[in-house]
Amino acid sequence: MRKKLLLPLNMVYLLILVGFAFSFFTISFDVPALGVPPKVGSLLVYVGLISSFAASVILIIDVFSNNVNGKYLWTVAILFSGGLIGFFYLRGRDYYLKGSD
């Protein structure tokens, strides 16, 4: 039985994108050197982490509620990578749900 995601698919993609972009931007660039106050830089990190965490929780709930084959492997992969593996799961979600109970 196929169940819907907790949020619309576009919203989950947005959470993954925001989490990846903010985390990558603040790690890769020296934010105060760009003229951004340090408080705003730390806020970007928090927003990125929270959105990545929310996307991970939504995807793990989806994997277990739909009883996807390899659900423990998907869980470990999503936990360690955040939204990056979740993006690939969402792209092939229809395929993975066909093989589930």
C-alpha distances in whole Angstrom, upper triangle without the diagonal:
4,6,10,13,15,18,18,18,22,23,21,23,26,26,26,29,31,30,31,34,36,35,37,39,41,41,42,45,48,47,50,52,50,52,48,49,48,46,44,43,42,40,38,37,36,34,33,32,30,28,27,26,24,22,22,20,18,17,17,15,12,12,12,9,7,9,10,13,16,15,19,20,19,20,23,23,22,25,28,27,26,25,26,23,21,22,21,18,17,19,17,13,12,14,12,9,10,11,8,7
4,7,10,13,15,15,14,18,19,18,19,22,22,22,25,27,27,28,31,32,32,34,36,38,38,39,42,44,43,47,49,47,48,45,46,45,43,41,40,39,37,35,34,33,31,30,29,27,25,24,23,21,19,19,18,15,14,15,13,10,11,11,9,6,9,10,13,16,15,18,19,17,18,22,22,20,23,26,25,23,22,23,21,18,19,18,15,14,16,14,11,9,12,11,7,9,11,9,9
4,7,9,12,12,13,16,17,15,18,20,20,20,23,25,25,26,29,30,30,32,34,36,36,38,40,43,41,45,47,45,46,43,43,42,40,38,38,36,34,33,32,30,28,27,26,24,22,22,21,18,17,17,16,12,12,13,10,8,10,10,7,6,10,11,15,17,15,18,20,17,17,21,21,19,21,25,24,22,20,22,20,17,18,19,15,14,16,15,11,11,14,13,9,12,14,12,12
4,6,8,8,9,13,13,12,15,17,17,18,20,22,22,24,26,27,28,30,32,33,34,35,38,40,39,42,44,42,43,40,41,40,38,35,35,34,31,30,30,28,25,25,24,22,20,20,19,16,14,16,14,11,11,13,11,8,11,12,9,9,13,13,17,19,16,20,21,18,18,21,21,18,21,24,23,20,18,20,19,16,16,17,14,12,15,15,11,11,15,14,11,14,16,14,15
4,5,6,7,11,10,9,12,14,13,14,17,19,18,20,23,24,24,26,28,29,30,32,34,36,35,38,40,38,39,36,37,36,34,32,31,30,28,26,26,24,22,21,20,18,16,16,15,12,11,12,11,7,8,10,8,6,10,11,9,10,13,13,17,18,16,18,19,16,16,19,19,16,18,21,20,17,15,17,16,13,14,15,12,10,13,14,11,12,15,14,12,16,17,16,17
4,7,9,12,10,9,13,14,13,14,17,18,18,20,22,23,24,26,28,29,30,32,33,36,34,37,39,37,38,35,35,34,32,30,30,28,26,25,24,22,20,20,19,16,14,15,14,11,10,12,10,6,9,11,8,8,12,13,11,12,15,16,20,20,17,20,21,17,17,20,20,16,18,21,20,17,16,19,18,14,16,18,15,13,16,17,14,16,19,18,16,19,21,19,20
4,6,8,6,7,10,11,10,12,15,15,16,18,20,21,22,24,26,27,28,30,31,33,32,35,37,35,35,32,33,32,30,28,28,27,24,22,23,21,18,18,18,15,13,14,14,10,9,12,11,8,10,13,11,10,14,16,14,15,18,18,22,23,20,22,23,19,18,21,21,17,19,22,20,17,15,18,18,14,14,17,15,12,15,17,14,16,20,19,17,21,23,21,22
4,6,5,7,9,10,11,13,14,16,17,19,20,21,23,24,26,27,29,30,32,34,32,35,37,35,36,33,34,33,31,29,29,28,25,24,24,23,20,19,20,18,15,16,16,13,11,14,14,11,12,15,14,12,15,18,16,16,19,19,22,23,21,24,24,20,20,23,22,19,21,23,21,18,16,18,18,14,14,16,15,11,14,16,13,15,18,18,17,20,22,21,23
4,5,5,6,9,10,11,12,14,15,17,18,20,21,22,24,26,27,28,30,33,31,34,36,34,35,32,34,33,31,29,28,28,25,23,24,23,20,18,19,18,14,15,16,13,11,13,14,11,11,14,14,12,14,17,16,15,19,18,21,21,19,22,22,18,19,21,20,17,19,21,19,17,13,15,15,12,11,13,12,8,10,12,11,12,15,16,15,18,20,20,22
4,5,5,6,9,10,10,12,14,15,16,18,20,21,22,24,26,26,28,30,29,32,33,31,32,29,31,31,29,26,26,26,24,21,22,21,18,17,19,17,14,15,16,14,11,15,16,13,13,17,17,15,18,20,20,19,22,21,24,24,23,25,24,20,21,23,21,18,21,23,20,17,14,15,16,13,11,14,14,10,12,15,14,15,18,19,18,21,24,23,25
4,5,5,6,9,10,10,12,14,15,16,18,20,21,22,24,25,27,29,27,30,32,29,30,27,29,28,27,24,24,23,21,19,19,18,15,14,16,14,11,12,14,11,9,13,14,11,12,16,16,14,17,20,19,19,22,21,25,25,22,24,24,20,20,22,21,17,19,21,19,16,13,15,16,13,12,15,15,12,14,17,15,17,20,20,20,23,25,24,26
4,5,5,6,9,10,11,12,14,15,16,18,20,21,22,24,26,28,27,30,32,30,31,28,29,28,27,24,23,23,21,18,18,18,15,13,14,13,9,10,11,9,6,9,11,8,9,12,13,12,14,17,17,17,19,18,21,21,19,21,20,16,16,19,17,14,16,18,15,12,9,12,13,9,9,12,12,9,12,14,13,15,18,17,17,21,22,21,24
4,5,5,6,9,10,11,12,14,15,16,18,20,21,22,24,26,25,29,30,28,29,27,28,28,27,24,23,23,21,18,18,18,15,13,15,14,10,10,13,11,8,11,13,11,11,15,16,14,16,19,19,19,21,20,22,22,20,22,21,17,18,20,17,14,17,18,15,12,9,10,12,9,7,11,11,8,10,13,13,15,18,18,18,21,23,23,25
4,5,5,6,8,10,10,12,14,15,16,18,20,21,22,24,23,26,27,25,26,23,25,25,24,21,20,20,18,15,16,16,12,11,13,13,9,10,13,11,9,12,14,13,13,17,18,17,19,22,22,22,25,23,26,25,23,25,24,20,20,22,19,16,18,19,16,13,10,12,14,12,10,14,15,12,14,17,17,19,22,21,22,25,27,26,29
4,5,5,6,8,10,11,12,14,15,17,18,20,21,23,22,25,27,25,26,23,24,23,22,19,18,18,16,13,14,13,10,9,10,9,5,6,9,7,6,9,11,10,11,14,15,15,17,20,20,21,23,22,25,24,21,22,22,18,18,19,17,14,15,17,14,11,8,11,13,11,10,14,14,12,15,18,17,20,22,21,22,25,26,26,28
4,6,5,6,8,10,11,12,14,16,16,18,20,22,21,25,26,25,26,23,25,24,23,20,19,19,17,14,14,14,11,9,10,10,7,6,9,9,6,9,11,11,11,14,15,15,16,19,20,21,22,21,23,22,20,20,19,16,16,17,15,11,13,14,11,8,5,7,10,8,7,11,12,11,12,15,15,19,20,19,21,24,25,24,27
4,5,5,6,8,10,10,12,14,15,16,18,20,19,23,24,22,24,21,23,22,22,19,17,18,16,13,13,14,12,9,11,12,9,9,12,12,10,12,15,14,14,17,19,19,20,23,24,24,26,24,26,25,23,24,22,19,19,20,17,15,16,17,13,11,8,9,12,11,9,13,14,13,14,17,18,21,22,22,23,26,27,27,30
4,6,5,6,8,10,10,12,14,15,16,18,17,20,22,20,21,18,20,19,18,15,14,15,13,10,10,11,8,6,9,10,7,8,11,11,10,13,15,15,16,18,20,20,22,24,25,26,28,26,28,27,25,26,24,21,21,21,19,16,17,17,15,12,10,11,15,13,12,16,17,16,17,21,21,24,26,25,26,29,30,30,33
4,6,6,6,8,10,11,12,14,16,18,17,20,22,20,22,19,20,19,18,15,14,13,12,9,9,9,7,4,6,7,5,5,8,9,9,10,13,14,14,16,18,19,20,23,24,25,26,25,27,25,23,23,22,19,18,18,16,13,14,14,11,8,7,10,13,12,12,15,16,16,17,20,20,24,25,24,25,29,29,29,31
4,6,5,6,8,10,11,12,14,17,16,20,21,20,22,19,21,19,19,17,15,15,14,11,10,12,10,7,9,11,9,7,11,12,11,12,15,16,15,18,20,20,21,24,25,26,27,25,26,25,23,23,21,19,18,18,16,13,14,13,10,9,7,8,11,11,11,14,16,15,17,19,20,24,25,24,26,29,29,29,32
4,6,5,6,9,10,10,12,15,14,17,18,16,19,16,18,18,18,15,13,14,13,10,10,12,10,7,10,13,11,10,14,15,14,15,19,19,19,21,23,23,24,27,28,29,30,28,30,28,27,27,25,22,22,22,19,17,18,17,14,12,11,11,15,15,13,16,19,18,19,22,23,26,27,27,28,31,32,32,35
4,6,5,6,8,10,11,13,11,15,16,15,16,14,15,14,14,11,9,10,10,6,6,9,7,5,8,11,10,10,13,14,14,16,18,19,20,22,24,24,26,28,29,30,32,30,32,30,28,28,26,24,23,23,21,18,18,18,15,13,12,13,17,17,16,19,21,20,22,25,25,29,30,29,31,34,35,34,37
4,6,5,6,8,10,12,12,15,17,16,18,15,16,15,15,13,10,10,11,8,6,9,9,5,7,10,10,9,12,14,14,15,18,19,19,21,23,24,25,27,29,30,31,29,30,28,26,26,24,22,21,20,18,16,16,15,12,11,11,12,15,16,16,19,20,20,22,25,25,29,30,28,30,33,34,33,36
4,6,5,6,8,11,12,15,16,15,18,16,18,16,17,15,12,13,14,10,9,12,12,9,11,14,13,12,15,17,16,17,20,21,21,23,25,26,26,29,31,31,32,30,31,29,27,27,25,23,22,21,19,17,17,16,13,12,12,12,16,17,16,18,21,21,22,24,25,29,30,29,31,34,34,34,37
4,6,5,6,9,8,12,13,11,14,12,14,14,15,12,10,11,12,9,9,12,12,10,12,15,14,14,17,19,19,20,23,24,24,26,28,28,29,32,33,34,35,33,34,32,31,30,29,26,26,25,23,21,21,19,17,16,15,15,19,20,19,21,24,23,24,27,28,31,32,32,34,37,37,37,40
4,6,6,7,6,10,11,11,13,11,12,11,12,10,7,8,10,7,7,10,11,9,11,14,15,14,17,19,19,20,23,24,25,26,29,29,30,32,34,35,36,34,36,33,32,31,29,27,26,25,23,21,21,19,17,16,17,17,21,21,21,24,26,26,27,30,30,34,35,34,36,39,39,39,42
4,6,8,9,12,13,13,16,14,15,13,15,14,10,11,13,10,9,12,13,11,12,16,16,15,17,20,20,20,23,25,25,26,29,29,30,32,34,35,36,34,35,32,31,29,28,26,25,24,22,20,19,17,16,15,16,16,20,21,21,23,25,26,26,29,30,34,34,33,35,38,38,38,41
4,7,9,12,12,12,15,14,16,15,17,15,12,14,16,13,12,15,16,14,15,19,18,17,20,23,22,22,26,27,27,28,31,31,32,34,36,37,37,35,36,34,32,31,29,28,27,26,23,22,22,20,17,17,18,17,21,22,21,23,26,26,27,30,31,34,35,34,36,39,39,39,42
4,6,9,8,8,12,11,13,12,15,14,10,13,15,12,12,16,16,15,17,20,20,19,22,24,24,25,28,29,29,31,33,34,34,37,39,39,40,38,39,37,36,35,33,31,30,29,27,25,25,23,21,20,21,20,24,25,24,26,29,29,29,32,34,37,38,37,39,42,42,42,45
4,6,5,7,9,9,11,10,13,12,9,12,14,13,13,16,17,16,18,21,21,21,24,26,26,27,30,31,31,33,35,36,37,39,41,42,43,41,42,40,38,37,35,33,33,31,29,28,27,25,23,23,23,23,27,28,27,30,32,32,33,36,37,40,41,40,42,45,45,45,48
4,5,5,7,6,8,7,10,9,6,9,11,10,11,14,15,15,17,19,20,20,23,24,25,26,29,30,31,32,34,35,36,39,40,41,42,41,42,40,38,37,36,34,33,31,30,28,27,26,24,23,23,23,27,27,27,30,32,31,32,35,36,39,41,40,42,45,45,45,48
4,5,5,5,6,6,9,9,8,10,13,12,13,16,17,18,19,22,23,23,25,27,28,29,32,33,34,35,38,39,40,42,43,44,46,44,46,43,41,40,39,37,36,35,33,31,30,29,27,26,26,27,31,31,30,33,35,35,36,39,40,43,44,44,45,48,49,48,51
4,5,7,9,10,13,13,11,14,16,15,16,19,20,20,22,25,25,26,28,30,30,31,34,35,36,37,40,41,41,44,45,46,47,46,47,45,43,42,41,39,38,36,34,33,32,30,28,28,28,28,32,32,31,34,37,36,37,40,41,44,45,45,47,50,50,50,53
4,6,9,10,13,12,10,14,15,14,16,19,19,19,21,24,24,24,27,29,29,30,33,34,34,36,39,39,40,43,44,45,46,44,46,44,42,42,40,38,37,36,34,32,32,30,28,27,27,27,31,31,30,33,35,34,35,38,39,42,43,43,45,48,49,48,51
4,6,9,12,10,10,14,15,14,16,19,19,20,22,24,24,26,28,29,30,32,34,35,36,38,40,41,42,44,45,46,48,46,48,46,44,44,42,40,39,38,36,34,33,32,30,29,29,29,33,33,32,35,37,36,37,40,41,44,46,45,47,50,51,50,53
4,6,8,7,7,10,11,11,13,15,16,16,19,21,21,22,25,26,27,29,31,32,33,35,36,37,39,41,42,43,45,43,45,43,41,41,40,37,36,35,34,31,30,30,28,26,26,27,30,30,30,33,35,34,35,38,39,42,43,43,44,47,48,47,50
4,5,5,7,9,10,11,13,15,16,17,19,20,21,23,25,26,27,29,31,32,33,35,37,38,39,41,42,44,45,44,46,44,42,41,40,38,36,36,34,32,31,30,28,27,27,28,32,32,31,34,36,35,37,40,40,43,45,44,45,49,49,48,51
4,5,5,6,9,10,11,13,14,15,17,18,20,21,23,24,26,27,29,30,32,33,35,36,38,39,41,42,43,42,44,42,40,39,38,36,34,33,32,30,28,27,26,24,25,27,30,30,30,33,35,34,36,39,39,42,44,43,44,47,48,47,49
4,5,5,6,9,10,11,12,14,15,16,18,20,21,22,24,26,27,29,30,31,33,35,36,38,39,41,42,41,43,41,39,38,37,35,33,32,31,29,27,27,26,24,25,26,30,29,29,33,34,33,35,38,38,41,43,42,43,46,47,46,48
4,5,5,6,9,10,10,12,14,15,16,18,20,21,22,24,26,27,28,30,31,33,34,36,37,39,40,39,42,40,37,37,36,33,32,31,30,28,26,26,25,22,23,24,28,27,27,30,32,31,32,36,36,39,41,40,40,44,45,44,46
4,5,5,7,9,10,11,13,14,16,17,18,20,21,23,25,26,27,29,31,32,33,35,36,38,39,38,40,38,35,35,34,31,30,29,28,25,24,24,22,20,21,22,25,25,25,28,30,29,31,34,34,37,39,38,39,43,43,42,45
4,5,5,6,9,10,11,12,14,15,16,18,20,21,23,24,26,27,29,30,32,33,34,36,37,36,38,36,34,33,32,30,28,27,26,24,22,22,21,19,20,22,25,24,25,28,29,29,31,34,34,37,38,37,38,42,42,41,43
4,5,5,6,9,10,10,12,14,15,16,18,20,21,22,24,26,27,29,30,32,33,35,36,35,37,36,33,32,32,29,27,27,26,23,22,22,21,19,19,21,24,24,24,27,28,27,29,32,32,35,37,36,37,40,41,40,42
4,5,5,6,9,10,11,12,14,15,16,18,20,21,22,24,26,27,28,30,32,33,34,33,35,34,31,31,30,27,26,26,24,21,21,21,19,16,16,18,22,21,21,24,26,25,26,30,29,33,34,33,34,38,39,38,40
4,6,5,6,9,10,11,12,14,15,16,18,20,21,22,24,26,27,29,30,32,33,32,33,31,29,28,27,25,23,23,22,19,18,17,16,14,15,17,20,19,20,23,24,24,26,29,29,32,33,32,33,37,37,36,39
4,5,5,6,8,10,10,12,14,15,16,18,20,21,22,24,26,27,28,30,31,31,33,31,28,27,27,25,23,22,22,19,17,18,17,14,15,18,20,19,20,24,24,24,26,29,28,32,33,32,33,36,37,35,37
4,6,5,6,8,10,10,12,14,15,16,18,20,21,23,24,26,27,29,30,29,32,30,27,27,27,24,22,23,22,18,18,18,17,14,14,16,19,18,18,22,22,22,24,27,26,29,31,30,31,34,35,34,36
4,6,5,6,9,10,11,12,14,15,17,18,20,21,22,25,26,27,29,27,29,28,25,25,24,21,20,20,19,16,15,15,13,11,11,13,16,15,15,19,20,19,21,24,24,27,29,27,29,32,33,32,34
4,6,5,6,9,10,10,12,14,15,16,18,20,21,23,24,26,27,26,28,26,23,22,22,20,18,18,17,14,12,13,12,9,10,13,15,15,16,19,19,19,22,24,24,27,29,27,28,31,32,30,33
4,5,5,6,9,10,11,12,14,15,16,18,20,21,22,24,26,25,28,26,23,23,23,20,18,18,18,15,13,15,14,11,11,15,17,15,16,20,20,19,22,24,23,27,28,27,27,31,31,30,32
4,5,5,6,9,10,11,12,14,15,17,18,20,21,23,24,23,26,25,22,22,22,19,17,18,17,14,13,15,13,10,9,12,15,13,13,17,17,16,19,21,20,24,26,24,25,28,29,28,30
4,5,5,6,9,10,11,12,14,15,16,19,20,21,22,21,23,22,19,19,19,16,14,15,13,10,10,11,9,6,6,9,11,10,11,14,14,14,17,19,19,22,24,22,23,26,27,26,28
4,5,5,6,9,10,11,12,14,15,17,18,20,21,21,23,21,18,18,18,15,13,14,13,10,9,11,10,7,8,12,13,11,13,16,16,16,19,21,19,23,24,22,23,27,27,25,27
4,5,5,6,9,10,11,12,14,16,16,18,20,20,22,21,18,18,19,16,14,16,15,11,11,14,13,9,9,13,14,11,13,16,15,15,18,20,18,21,23,21,21,25,26,24,26
4,6,5,6,9,10,11,12,14,15,16,18,17,20,19,16,17,17,14,12,14,13,9,10,13,11,8,6,10,11,8,10,13,12,11,14,16,15,18,20,18,19,22,23,21,24
4,5,5,6,9,10,11,12,14,15,16,16,18,16,13,14,14,11,9,11,10,6,7,10,9,6,6,10,9,7,10,12,11,11,15,16,15,18,20,17,18,22,22,20,22
4,5,5,6,9,10,11,12,14,15,15,18,17,13,14,15,12,10,12,12,9,9,12,12,9,10,13,13,10,13,15,13,13,17,18,16,19,21,18,18,22,22,20,22
4,6,5,6,9,10,10,12,14,14,17,17,14,15,16,13,11,14,14,10,12,15,14,11,10,14,13,10,12,14,12,11,15,16,13,16,18,16,16,20,20,18,20
4,5,5,6,9,10,11,12,11,14,14,11,12,13,9,8,12,11,8,10,13,12,10,9,11,10,7,9,11,8,8,12,13,10,14,15,13,13,17,17,15,18
4,5,5,6,9,10,11,10,13,12,8,9,11,8,6,9,10,7,9,12,12,11,11,13,11,9,12,13,10,11,15,15,12,16,17,14,14,18,17,15,17
4,6,5,6,8,10,11,14,14,10,12,14,11,9,13,14,11,12,16,16,14,14,16,15,12,15,16,13,13,17,16,13,16,18,15,14,17,17,15,16
4,6,5,6,8,9,12,13,10,12,14,11,10,14,14,12,14,17,17,15,14,16,14,11,13,14,10,10,14,13,10,12,14,11,10,14,15,12,14
4,6,6,6,6,9,9,6,9,10,7,8,11,12,10,12,15,16,14,14,15,13,10,13,13,9,10,14,12,9,12,13,9,9,13,12,10,12
4,5,5,7,9,10,6,9,11,10,9,12,14,13,14,17,18,17,17,19,16,14,17,17,13,14,17,16,13,15,16,12,11,15,14,11,11
4,6,8,11,13,10,12,15,13,12,16,17,15,17,20,21,19,19,21,18,15,18,18,15,15,18,17,13,14,16,13,11,14,14,11,11
4,6,9,11,9,13,14,12,13,17,17,16,18,21,21,20,19,20,18,15,17,17,13,13,16,14,10,11,12,10,7,10,10,7,8
4,6,9,7,10,12,11,12,15,16,16,17,20,21,20,20,21,18,16,18,18,14,15,17,15,12,13,13,10,8,11,10,6,7
4,6,5,9,10,9,11,14,14,14,16,19,19,19,18,18,15,14,16,14,11,12,14,12,9,11,10,6,6,9,7,5,7
4,5,9,9,9,11,13,14,15,17,19,19,20,19,19,16,15,17,15,12,15,16,13,11,13,11,7,8,10,7,6,8
4,6,5,6,9,10,11,12,14,16,16,17,18,18,14,14,17,14,12,15,16,14,13,15,13,9,11,13,10,9,12
4,5,5,6,9,10,10,12,14,15,16,16,16,13,12,16,14,11,14,16,14,12,15,14,10,11,14,12,10,12
4,5,5,6,9,10,10,12,14,15,16,17,14,14,17,16,13,16,19,17,16,18,17,14,15,18,15,14,15
4,5,5,6,9,10,11,12,14,15,15,11,12,15,14,12,15,17,15,15,18,16,13,15,17,15,14,17
4,6,5,6,8,10,10,11,12,12,8,9,12,11,8,11,14,12,12,15,14,11,13,16,14,13,16
4,5,5,6,9,10,10,11,13,10,10,13,13,11,13,16,15,14,17,17,14,15,18,17,15,18
4,6,5,6,9,10,12,12,10,11,14,14,13,16,18,17,17,20,20,16,18,21,20,18,21
4,5,5,6,8,10,9,6,8,11,11,10,13,15,15,15,18,18,15,17,20,19,18,21
4,6,5,5,7,8,6,6,9,10,9,11,14,14,14,18,18,15,17,20,19,18,21
4,6,6,8,10,9,9,13,14,13,15,18,18,17,21,21,18,20,23,22,21,23
4,6,9,9,9,10,13,14,14,16,19,19,19,23,23,20,22,25,24,23,26
4,6,6,6,8,10,11,12,14,16,17,17,21,21,19,21,24,24,23,26
4,6,7,7,9,11,12,13,15,17,17,20,21,19,21,24,24,23,26
4,6,5,6,9,9,10,12,14,14,18,19,17,19,22,23,22,25
4,5,5,7,9,10,11,13,14,18,18,17,19,22,22,22,26
4,5,5,6,9,10,11,12,15,15,14,16,19,19,19,22
4,5,5,6,9,10,10,14,14,13,14,18,18,17,21
4,5,5,6,9,10,13,14,13,15,18,19,19,22
4,5,5,6,8,12,11,11,14,16,16,17,21
4,5,5,6,9,9,8,10,13,14,14,17
4,5,5,8,10,9,11,14,15,15,18
4,6,8,9,10,12,14,15,16,20
4,6,5,6,9,10,12,13,16
4,5,5,6,9,10,11,14
4,6,5,6,9,10,13
4,5,5,7,9,13
4,5,6,7,10
4,5,5,8
4,6,8
4,7
4
